[in-house]
Structures are given as C-alpha cells and as structure tokens.
Amino acid sequence: MAEVPALVDVPAPAPAAVARATSLREQVEDAIAAAIVTGELAPGELVSAPVLATRYGVSATPVREAMLNLEARGFVTTVRNKGFRVTEVHRDDVASLIAVRRLLEPPAVGQLAAERHELVAEHAPRLRSLADAIVAGARSGDLVAYLRADTLFHSELLALLGNRHLVQVVGQLRSQTRLIGLATAIGTPKLEQSAVEHYELLDLVLAGDAAAAEAYMSHHVSAVLDWWAPPI
C-alpha cells in the first residue's frame, strides 16, 4: 500500500493549505478504498479512525473525513462508539454487478472501435501512459496506484463516446465491485497479465475491430469474478 504523507496542521489555512488537506483526504480515501476493494480490510472487519490514522501515518481528521465519504459510497457503515465496519458484499452481488457491466462496457468499446477509433488514436498516448501505470502498479505491488490508473483508463476510454451518463453509471458499478483476493495476487503472473490486457484492448479499438474489441472487453470484465474467489 502506498505510503500516505504526514498531515501538516496550520492555525489559519490559506487556500493552498486547504487544497493540500483535501488532497491528503483523497489519498487516505484511495488507500482505504483499495484496502477494502482488495480484501486487505476484510468484509465485516471493524476499524477505527485512530488505528487507521496510525497505519497511514496521518492524523485522525482526514481518516474520519475519508471514512464518511466511504460510508456514502457503501464501503463501510458507522458503528456507534466503536468506529466503522467494512460492509459485506456477497459473491452473488459481485456476479450481478459484473453482469450489468457486461451489458454496458463491451458494446461501448465495440462502438468506439467501429465509429471513433480515429478519436481514440488522438488520445492513445494518454491511454498508453495509464496502461503503463497499471502495469507498473501490478509489478511493484502498489495496489492503490494500480486501481487508480485502472479506473482512469476505463473511464477516459469510455468518455470518448461522449456519453457522460454511461461513464458515471459504469464508474458507480466499478466502485461497488469488490476484488477480494487481489492483494494475494501481488507478484504473480496473473496480476501482470490482467494489467497487460489494457494494451491489447486499446490496440483492438485502434485497429477498428469492433467485434474483437467487444469480445475482449467482455472477457476482461468477466475475469473480475476470479479476483473474488481465486482458484485454490
């Protein structure tokens, strides 16, 4: 997990200081969300702001703010006088989320390949840099960086269709998908292969091969269920 920088408290925050505080809260939220998504913080586990603050080397304030945001996102629930409990998500819930994503993401990528591959080409350097970041995160074991780059890659690719509602809905579905078992895949060929698939997907879209791009995206989304229950 990426190290979160220490909080610097100032008596009368200027706008720049407020921006730094906001950035710190976002970093903490990303780190905790990644821990929950990957199962490092297990479903049903009870956590407190002071313990998490010590874990990430920050004060309790940004942790509490992050946890309130995560509660709004459905990641945790407040337990009075105790802290926060990581919400439980069952395999059937994950399978249902993936089924909805398969209805949306593969056809969207196929449409990009068929109708907008030239536009995608204009944004290819940015998308390849995100794919590089995904692979780097997989190789280094930095799941925060991995998940952040993965989210940006998919959202920015879909955004090229010009349908902000699609991007928003898919983003919500992705944020609810738990990848229990992903943390145990650090350093394995399986995690790196999943990362490399982003290059292959982008190449199919750029080639204008709608059928192949759609099929590949369907495979990529379906494989998410493997992270819920990795084979023994």
N, C-alpha and C positions, 0 to 999 in steps of 0.2 A: 504494500500500500504506500502511495506516495506520501512523503513527509509534508505536513502542513506547517507553514511558518508560524512563529510565535506572534501573538497579538500584542500590539503596542498601544497602550491606553494613553489618551491625551485629554487634558481637562476641558478644552473647548475646541471640539473638532471642526476643522475647516473643511470645505468641500472635498479636497483631495484626501483628507483623512477619512471622511465618510466613505469615499469610493474604496479606499483600502479596506475598511471594515466590511463593506458589502462584499468585496472580493474574497476576504477571509471566510465570511459566512458561506459563500458559494463553494469555496474549496472544501470546507468542512462538510457541507451538504453532499458534495460529489463523492467525497471519501466514504462517508457513512452509507450513502446510497449504494455505492459499489460493494461495500461490505455486506449489505443486505441482499442485493441482487445476486451476488455470487455465493451466498450461504455462509460467508465468514462470520456474520452475525446471524445465527440460526433462527428460523421461524419459531415464535413463541418465547424467544430469549428476552429477559428483562434487562434493560440497560438504563444507566443514569447519566445525567449531564456531567457531573463531576468525574465519573470514571472515564467517559469518552473524552473529556477535556484533557485528562492526564494522558490518555492513549495518543491523542493527536498533538499534544504539546501546546495547547491553547487555553484561554480562559473559558469559563463555563458559558459566558454570554453568547458567543457565536454558535456554540453547540446547541443551546436551547432554541435559538432562532432557527437553526438548521432543522432541529427535530420537529418544530412546529410546522415548517414547510413540508417535511417528510410525512407528517401526520395528514396534512391536507392532500398529499399525493397517495395516501393509503398505505404507506410503508410501515407506519407504527401507530400505536394507539396510546394515549396517556393513561397511566396507572397512578391514581392519586397518591401522593406522598411517597411514591416509590420510583417513578421515572417513566420509561416508555417501554412498551412491549412490541417486539417485531411481529407484524401481522403474519398469520399463517396463510399460505396460498397452496392449494392442493393441485396435484398433477392434472386433474380434470380441468381446473381453472386455466392452467397454462396451456393445455391442449386446445381449449376453447379460444383463448387469445390468439394462438398460432393459426387456428382455422380461419379466424376473421382476417388476420394479417395476410393469409394466402389468398383471400378473396380480393385484397386491395393491392398489395405490393407487386406481385408478379405481373398482373395485367398493366399496371402503371409503368413498370420497367419495359415491358414489351411495347407499349405505346411510345415511350421515349426512343426506343431503338428504331421504330418504324417511322416516326414523324419528326423527331427532334434530335437525331444523332449529331447533326451539324452544330446545334446549340450546345449539346453535351461536349463536343470537341473543344469549344471555346473555353469551357470550364474544366477540361481534363487535367491541366496542371494542378489546379487546386484539389481536385478529387484524388489524383495520384498522390499528392502530398499527404492527404488524410489517410489513404491506404498505407502509405509508408509509416505513418504514426501508429496505425492499428498493428502492423507487423512488428514495429519496434516495441510497442507495449506488450505484445504477446511474447516476444523474445526475452524482454527484460523482466517480465512478470509484474509489470506495472498495470494492474487491472483498472485503476482509475483512468489512466491515460488511454488504455485500450477501449474502455467503454465510452469515454468522451469522444474519441476520434471515430468510433464506430457509429455513434449517434449522429455526429455531424455529417459523416459520409452519406448515410442513408437519407437524412433529412435534406441535405443540399442537392443530392441527386434527384429526389422526388420533387423538390421545389422547382426544378427546371420544366415541369409540366405546367406551371403557372396556376396550380390549384392549392391555395393556402389551407383550405379545409382538409384536403387529403393529407397534407403534411402534418397538420395539427392532430387529426384522428390517429394516423399511424404513430406519431410521436407519443400519444397517450397510451396506445396499445403496447408499444415497445417499453415504456416506462413501467408498465404493470407486469411485464414478463420477468419472472424470476429465473435466474440461471444457476440454481443450486447445483454445485459440483464444479462450476467453472474454476474456482480457486484451486481445486485439486488438480486441474489440468495444466497449471503453470509448468513450463519447461518440457511439455510433451509435444510431439509432432502434431497431435490433434488440434491443439490451440493455434499453432502456427499455420496449419492448413486452413483453418477457418478464417484466419486473417488474410491469407494469400488469395482466398476466393474473391475478395473485393477487386483485385486487379483483373481477374478473369471475367467477373461480371461487367466491369467497366469496358473491357475490350469487346465484349459481345454487343454492348449497347453502341459503342463507337463504330462497330462494323455494320450496324443497321440490321442485325439478325434478330428480329423481333421474337420469333418462336424460340430460338435458343436462349435468348436473354430471359424470356418469361419462365422457361423451364428451369434455368439455372437459379433464378431468384426463388422459385418455389422450393427447390432443393435447399437453398441457403436458409430460408425461413424455417422449413420443416426440421432442419438439423438442430434448431434451438432446443427442441424437446430432449435431445441427447444430453444437454447440459443439466437438465432437471434430474435425470436418473442415469448417470454414466454406466455403461456396461461393466459388470464385475469381471 
